[in-house]
Amino acid sequence: MLSTGLPQGAVPKLERPGPLRDRVYEALLELITTRALQPGQHLVESELAGHLGVSRQPVREALQRLNTEGWVDLRPAQGAFVHEPTEREADQLLTVRTLLEAEAARLAALNADSAGIEALEEILAQGLEAVASDDVDAAVVLNARFHAKIMDLAGNAVLAELAAQVGRRVRWYHTPVARQRGGKSWAEHRDLIAAIVNRDEQLAERLMREHTEHTRRSYLAQVKS
């Protein structure tokens, strides 16, 4: 266990091209959304810089950007902390997610081609395998990939852009309940695929609305427990 509380192997390598501050930002955001860095956790610039193999300056710049975007709280005389979402924040964001994804499912039922459906079925198979092996991290990634594919099949660029703005936060909220939702979530995914295959736009919309509402209620119930 590293001194900042990061699990061994959790720190991503900064190998992608681009400005260093952007790569540090992406690395820290990934650690936050996967909850390798937990809500409320103190973020020490020098320690993060050491783990990432960079100087403190790009870490400081990344933390300021993350603060602006609501992922990190900068507290005077205390430092930086991973933001702790309120129940209201989670409820509002997951409600918006339901609206966006229900419409995406409806459009996917109208527009999906055979290649798109095959891609959904492949993700479903991988997700079921991840659940069977209790690989929560893989299940979370595959869940995000499944929903992104449905958004892609919807064929609406504006809808996709709006969904992308909330996508990472949805992953942040989904991670704590991924094991609890487990096989039920992927069974719901299977039903969604069937509705899309049958071109039943109303059923696809209803199933996606119910599916995302299950996640929202599961998260809020966990917060209250």
NORMOSUL-V198193 format. One line per field, one symbol per residue. phi: phi as a letter, one per 40 degrees, with the letter a starting at -180 (. if undefined). psi: psi as a letter, one per 30 degrees, with the letter a starting at -180 (. if undefined). burial: I if it has 24 or more other C-alpha atoms within 12 Angstrom, else O. Layout:
phi=???
psi=???
burial=???
This chain:
phi=.cccgccdgcccccbcchddccccdcccccccccgcbcdgccbcdcccccccgbccdccccccccccccgcbbcbdgbhbbccbccccdcccccccddccccccccccccbcbccccccccccdcccccccccfccdcccccccccccccccccgbcccccccccbdcccccccdcbccccfccccccccccdcccdcfcccccccccccccccccccccccccc
psi=klfggkkkffjlkifkllkeeeeeeeeeeeeeffgejlkfkkjjeeeeeeefhllfefeeeeeeeeeefgfkkjkkgeakkkkjkleeeeeeefeeeeeefeeeeeeefefkleeeeeeeeeeeeeeeeeeeghieeeeeeeeeeeeeeeeefegjeeeeeeeeffeeeeeefeefgeeeebfeefeeeeeeeeeeeghieeeeeeeeeeeeeeeeeeeeeeef.
burial=OOOIIIOOOOIIOOOOOOOIIIIIIIIIIIIIIIIIIIIOIIIIIOOIIOIIOIOOOIIIIIIIIIIOOOIIIIOOOOOIIIIIIOOOOIIOIIIIIIIIIIIIIIIIIIIIOOOIIOIIIOIIIIIIOIIOOOOIIIIIIIIIIIIIIIIIIIIOOOIIOOIIOIIIIIIIIIIIIIIIIIIOIIOIIIIIIIIIIOIIIOIIIIIIIIIIIIIIIIIIOOOOO
